[in-house]
Amino acid sequence: MNPTIDLLMRRRSVRSYAPRPVGPEERETILAAAMRAPTAGNMMLYSIIEIDDQALKDRLAVTCDNQPFIARAPFLLLFAADYQRWYDYYLAAGVDEVCRQRGEQMRKPTEGDLLLAMCDTLIAAQSAVIAAEALGIGSCYIGDILEQYETHGDLLQLPPYVLPITLVCFGWPLAEPSRANLTPRFPAQYIVHQNTYHRLGPAALEEMMRPRSEKLLSGGPRADGITNAGQFNYVRKFSAEFSVEMTRSARAMIESWTRG
């Protein structure tokens, strides 16, 4: 198999790290790969914050849904959607004066700009993750950085047009990741569409989820009365306390961005 394809196919999240630092050369390579990622209009609508202050890492381990391994990650990067840099440059470049001369009101970043910046941000993050994997360095995405926006904004001193999109832990795996234990994905027939979207009916959805439901119930009936993977996911993920907080926090993020 092509080595790049093999790397993509065997990558898995790593949450246990050896007590070994990620050296300056590896860090530089990971960051360089992130900054070579595809970007809309070559604008690089993101910023990367390296977090090496242990007190801050300890705090993030708590605010990101109490995940202690975040504090132990040797290399921690926050990827933030960033239109502040361009907006500040527009002001410094006299764009407001040009707008006045043209009889226009200078536009501020809005929802479309946020979505575009989020795309740039996540593409850069994934490029960093794949570069790390190529170096033998494990990684784990922390989506919980989307929670507690006000707290994280204060901790990281984020201005209005900079929003935390994902936090990524990097470190040398404590043990060699096993390909035999890769988390299974849904088959392509349920994910890949041809030309138009095809909504799945109840039978197809049940078939798609059958392996997960069978694994969930492998020990027999559950004490909580849950009988399939859909019920389990809804209770443990979709309607869970952290998900409700993430929704509130995301709404506050968007309001902050559009308010400017």
Secondary structure, DSSP 8 states (H G I E B T S, - for coil): --HHHHHHHH--B---B-S----HHHHHHHHHHHHTS--GGG---EEEEE---HHHHHHHHHHTTS-THHHH-SEEEEEEEE-HHHHHHHHHTTHHHHHHHTT-------HHHHHHHHHHHHHHHHHHHHHHHHTT-EEEEEGGGGS-HHHHHHHHT--TTEEEEEEEEEE-BSS---GGG------HHHH--SSS-----HHHHHHHHHHHHHHHTTTSS-TT---SHHHHHIIIIITSHHHHHHHHHHHHHHHHHHH-
